[in-house]
Amino acid sequence: MNSRNFFLLLFAFLFLSLSRTFSQRSYSEKEMYKRSSSSKFLTLKKALKKKNVEKVKCIKIELYTDSIFPNNDLLKFKSVEHVFVVGKLRLRKKKSDPLPVLVKIRIDTNKLNQLTNLKYLQFLYVDFGNFPVELCSLNHLKGLSLSFCNIDTLPKEISNLKSLEVLELRLNNIRFLPTEIETLNSLLVLDLINNSFTKLPKEILEIKSLKKINFTNIESPIESSNEYINWRLPYPLHTNKIGYVAERELFTNVLKCPQLQKICIAVENYDKKLQIKNAIIDPLLLKKICWEILGTVTADSVNQKPNKFTFDGGLGASYNNMNGNASKYFQNSFALALGIDFGYRNFFLKIEAIAPSNTHINAPFVYNNTHYTQDSTADLQNMNLNFGYACLNNKTFRLVPFVGIGASFFELGKSHLSLTNASPLNIGFDFDWKVKCFHRRFILRFSENYMQLKNSDSRFNGNLFYTKLLLCSEIGWH
């Protein structure tokens, strides 16, 4: 295997391995309570195999079929802090099929109170009928999620959850909030996606600690667009239809709450959005609004913070431009370019490579006792490791100046002409245009970087400029 094939295979293997690793990490950390997911979720079956059950902190129980929660197996884990229970959701394939039924669970208060370390509790696809009052005895609970649980109302006993920070009640049929919710002084996030609110609940005005509120809809607010999915579900998918213009005064007061950072709302069209903007006027208040139009929820959905960590990789073309002494012997050339980026907030570690490219020789020369003529060609190869900081980074564009080290060499038959022995400094910038397509984030990247060519033989000194255009796929994880 020659060096060119080895170079390409090594880089491809590295890229595919990292892509798979980080895509899995991205998926595993998209649970609701990211702050508690430092320990990985274990299935109940795997957790029962652990010798030291005291170390098990997070358990996920899928296809829960017991009629009572918690069951005896779960009670073995007295130190568990986070439990995620998923019932079985069966969708109808045809309208003539029987209506699917969700599992019904009864909460056993005495058993539940034995889990004294429980901080986060999630239920998904469970038919509670009404909000399980028994859960209100968990006054140490910090996070509670009851999504797609067929809940219509909240009990007044919810005021007992004094430590609650996150309350997620997605995909239910809740029309109003009880007055008692005003006493939850620790509540930071209130998620009410796809419920049946027609008016803005005034109770949220009294929850002074609230930072994020979500009234959006996973599906479009237009009923006809939900027809297909509704007949397949155990019960219809409800939507929030709040008249924010009609409730301008209350909405403005909510936005003025000093602790509130974001409120996500659903509007039917861009005209409605413009009406709300004209009603609120204040640009500082408008910045707190996250808009959903015709069922499209933006990336700033209430419990989705902008990615702290990002990973992207892609390939494209590079134009290699030389000047100085080296330009007398080697022509400019095009080559395949590959790049991998690791990001934390606005800091980036960038690995870039230029695949071997055929570069024509301008003038004959002798190197290592070998004569090279104008009919000969050389392979230019390059690898860079750069560190950058994004001076511009928003939803659409990103500008990252960087500095790092690089290595370039020409492959002349069996000889390697090293050009970076003395000063491998590499500087440049990346300009990214972010585009969302096919439910995936892509980046069109224009990159320019410069390095100084150095060699013990001064004939080959000079400067090398790489102008690259790459198409990258972005994977973000929290």
N, C-alpha and C positions, 0 to 999 in steps of 0.2 A: 504493500500500500504506500503510495507516494505521500508527501507531506501535505499536498492540497486536499486529498480525500480525508486524511486523518484530521486535519484542521476543521473541515466542514462537519464531519461526523461528531467530533468532540463538542463543538459548539451546539449542534442540533440536540445532542443528548442532554447537555446542560440545560438548554432552554426548555425542552419538553419535561424534564424532571422537575424543574422549579415551577413550571406552569401547573403541573398536576398537584404538587405539594401545596402551593398557595391557594389554588382553587378549592381544595378540600378544606383548608383552614378557613377560607372565606365563608364556605357553606356552614361549617360547624359553629362559627361564631355569630351567625345571624339569629341567634336566639334573642328573646325579648330583653332579658336582663343581662346585658353584656358586662356589667360591672361585677357580676357574680360568676362569670364563666372562665375564671382563671383556671379552675379545675374542669377537666372535660366531663361531659355527661356520660354516665354509664347506663346501659340498659339494666333493668332489674335482674335479668338472668346473669349478666356478667358481674354485677355487684355482689350477688349471692355467692359467687365463687371466690371472692376476696377473703383472705385469711383474717385480715385486720379490718373489720367493718367500721371501726372508728374513723378511718381515713377516708371513707366514702362521703363526699359532700354533695354531689349532684347526681340525681337519678332521673332517667327518662323512662316512663312506662308506656309503651305503644300498644295499641289494640287492647286497652283495659276492658276486661269483661266482668269483673267482680261487681256485685250490686252494692257493696259497702266500701267506703274509703275512709281511712287507709286499710289495706288488707294486712294479714298477719306477716307476710313476707317483708313489707315495707317497714313494719314496726321493729324489725331487727336492726334497723339503722338509726339509732337514737341521735347520732351526730349529724344526720343529713340536714343540709341547709337549703337545698333547692330541689324541688320535685316538679316534674313536667309530666302530666297525665294526658294521653291522647287516646280518645275513643276511636271507634271504627266508623268511617264515613263511606257509605255505599251510595253511589250515584245511579240514578235510573238511566238506562240506555234508550228506552222507548217510553213514550207517555203511557202506554198500556201496562208497563211494569208496575208492580206494587210500590206504594210510597215507601221510601227508605225510612228506617227508624234508627234514631241514635240511642246509644246505651244510656240507661237511667242509673244514676248513682245516688246513694244516700250517704250523707256525711255522719260518721260516728264521732260525736264530740269527745267522748272519753278516750277513744283511741287516738284521735287527732292531737289532743293535748299532751300525749306522751312524746310527741316529736317536739321537744322543747327548743331545739336549735333551728327549727324551720324558719327561714327568712323569706323565701320566694316560692310561690305556689302557682302553677299554671294548669289550666284545664282547656282542652280543645276537643270539639266534637263530642260533647256530653250534654244530655238533655236533663237539665236541672228543673226546668219548668219555671221556678222562681229562684231568685238569688238565695243560695244556701245560707241561712242565718247562722248555722253552726260555725261557719268560717269566721264570723265576727268575734269568736272567742279567742282568736289568735292575735292578741294585742301586741305581740312582738313581730308580727309580719311586716316586711318592708315592701314586698312586691306581690301583687295578686292579678292574675289574668284569667278571665272567663270568656273565652272567645268561641263563638258558634255554640252557645250553651242554652239557647232558647229562653233567655231571660227578658222579662217585661218590665220589672220594677226593681228598685233597690230598697232594702229594709232600713228602718230608722236605726237599727242596731249597728249599721256600718260606722257609726260614730265611735264605736269601741276600738276601731283599728287606728289607734293613735300614732303608731309608728309607720303607717303606710306611706310610702314614697311614690310608688308607681301603681296605678289602677288602670288596667286594660280590659275593656268590655266590648271588644269588636264583634261585629256580625251578630247582634242581638236585636231586640225590638223595644229598646228603652226610649220612652217619650219625654221623660222629665227626671230631674234629680231631686232627691229628698232634701229637706232643709238641713237635716242632721249632717250632711256631707260637709257643711261649712266648718265643722269643728275639727276637720282633718288638717291640723296645722303643719304636718310634715309632708303633705302630698305635693310632689313635684311635677308628676306627669299624669295627665288624664287623657286616655285614649278611647274615643267613642266612635271609631270608624264604623260605617254602615249600621246605624241605628235608625230611629224614627223621629228625630228631633225636628220640629217645625218652627220652634222658637228658641232663641238663645237662652239657656238656663241662667237666671240671675244669680243662682247660688255660687257660680264660679267666681263671681265678683268678690265674694267674702272669703274665698280660700287664698289668703295672702301669700302663701308659699308657692303657688303654682308657677311653673316655668314653661311648661309646654302643654298645649291642648290640641286635640285632633278631632275635627268634625267632618273629615273627608269621607269619600266612598271608594271602595275598591272598584266597583262597577260604576257605570255612568248613572247620573241622577235621572236620566230619561227612562221611564218604566219599560218602554218597548225594547230597549237594548238589553234588558235583563230577562226577557221572556225565555230565551233559550236555557239560561242557567237556572232559572227559578224552578221550572218543572222537574229538573233533575235532582234538586236538593230536598232534604226532609221538610224544610219550610222555606217560604220565600225570602229572598235577600232584600232586606230593607235599606232605605237610603235616607240620609239627612237632607232636609230641604228647608233650610233656615233663611228667612228673609232679612239679610244683614242691613239692607238699605232701610227697610221699615223699622228696624230696631237700631237705628244709627246711634242713638244716645247711649244705650246700654253697651253696644259693641265698642264704641269709642272709650267708654269708661273701663271696659275690660282691657283694651289695648293700653290704657294709661297705667295699669297696675305695674309698679316698678319692678317686681320680680319676674314678670312675664317676658319670656324671650321669643316665643313663637306660638302662633295659633294657626293651624291648618284648616282651611275651609273649602267647601265645594260650591262651585257656581256653574250655571248651565252653559254659559257661553262668555265670550270676551266682552260683549256689551254689558253683561252683569258685572264683570270685573271692573270695567270702566266706571260704572255707576257707583260701585263701592268706593273706588279711588276718589271720585269726585265728592262723595259724601264724607270721607274721612279727611282728605286734603293733607294733613300733617305727614310729611315724608318720613319722619322718625317712627310714627305709628305704623305706617304702611310697610316699613321694613320688617315688622314683626309678623306679617301675614305670609303664609305659604299657600299658594293658590293651587287648586285642582280644577281643571276645566275639562268637561266631558270625560270624566273617569280617568284622567291622566294625573297620577300623583307624582309630584316632583321628587327629586332625590333628597330634598330636605324634609321628608316626612317626619312626623313628630319625634319618633324615637330612633331616627336614623341620623346620627350626627355625621358631619362630613368625615370622610375616611381619614383616620390618623395615619394609617399605613397604606401604601399603594404599591402595586407591582404591575409592571407592564413590559411587554416585549414585542418585537416585530422585526420586519426586514424591509429592505428597499434598495435604492441605488445610491452610489457615491461617485462623485467626480473628483479625481485626485489631480490637483494642480501643483506643479513644482516650479520653483524659480531658484535663482542662484546658480552655482556651479553645476549642481545635479541636473538642471534643466538642459545642459549641453549634451548630456548622454542619454537621458530618459525622456520619453514623451509623456504627456498627460494621458490619463486613461479613465475608463469607467469600470466600476466593480460592484459586486453584491455587498451590501452593508447589512449588518445585524446588530441589534441593540437590546439590552436588558436594563431596566431601571428599578431600583428599590427606593421607596420614598417614605419619609416620616414627616408628616405635616409639610413644611416647605423645604425640607432638606432631602437631597437625592444622592444616591450612589449609582453611578452609571457605568455599565460595562458595554463597550462597543468594539466591534471587530469589522475589518474589511477583508472579505474573502480574497484569495489569490486572484489577481487579474493580470492578463497579458499586457505588458508594457513594451512598446517597441523601443529599440535603441537608436538614438539619433546619430551618434558618432562612434566609430570603432575605438576600443580601448583594451588594455591588457590588465587582468586582475587575477592574482594567484597563478601567474605563469600561464594563463589561458587567454587567447585572443578572442574578442567578441566583435562581430561585424554589425553593420547596419541591418543585415537580414535577420539578426538574432532577436529574440524576445526574452523578457525577464518577468517573473511573477512578483508583483508588489503585495506584501502582506502587512497587516497592521492590527494591533490590539491596544485598546486604551482602557484605563481605569480612572474615572473622574469623580469629583465631588462638586455638587452644585447647590445653589440656593435660589428658590423661585422668587424673583422680585415682582412677578405678576402671576397670580394663580386664582382663577375664578372658574365658573361652570363651563366656560367656552374656551378660554385661552390660558396658556401658561408659558412664561418666559423664564428660562433657567440658564444663567451664566454659570460656567463651570471651569475648574482647573484640576489637573491631574497629571498622571504619568502615562507615557505611551511607548510602544516599541514598533519600529518599522524595519523591514529588511526586504531586499530583493533576492529572489532565488534564481541564480544563474546556473542552470544545470545542477551540478552537485555542490556548487559553491553558494554560500550565504553572505551577502554583502550587508553587514549591519550598519544602520545609519543613525542609531540613537545611543551609542555607548557613552558619549560625554554629557549630553543634556537632554534627558527624556521628558522635558516639560511640555505639557499639552494644555492649551486653553481654548475656549470657544463658548458657544451658547446653543441652546435648543429653543425653538419656538413651536409650541404645540397647539393644534386646533382640535378640540374634543368634540366628537360627534357620537350620538346614540343611534344605533341601527341594529335591527334584528334582535332587540332586547339585550344588546351588548354595547359596551362603551369602546369606541375606537378613537385612535389619536393619529392625526396626520401631522408628522413631525418634520420640520425643516431644521437642519443642524449644520452649523459651521464651526470647524475647529482647526487650529493651527499648531504645528509643531516644528521645531528647528532640527534640521538634519545635520548630524555630526558623524564624522568618521576619521580614523587615523590618516586616511588618504584624503587630503583636502580637495581632490577633484570632485568628490561626491558630497561636499557640504552644500547647504542651501536651506530652503524653506519648503514645507509641504502643507498645502491647504486641502482639507476635506470638506466638500459640500455634499450633504446627504439629504435625501428625501425618503422617509420611512413611513410605513403604515403599521401601527402598533395596536395591539389589543390590550385593554386595561382591565385588570382585576383588582378590586379594592377590598380590603378587609380591615376590621376595627381592632 
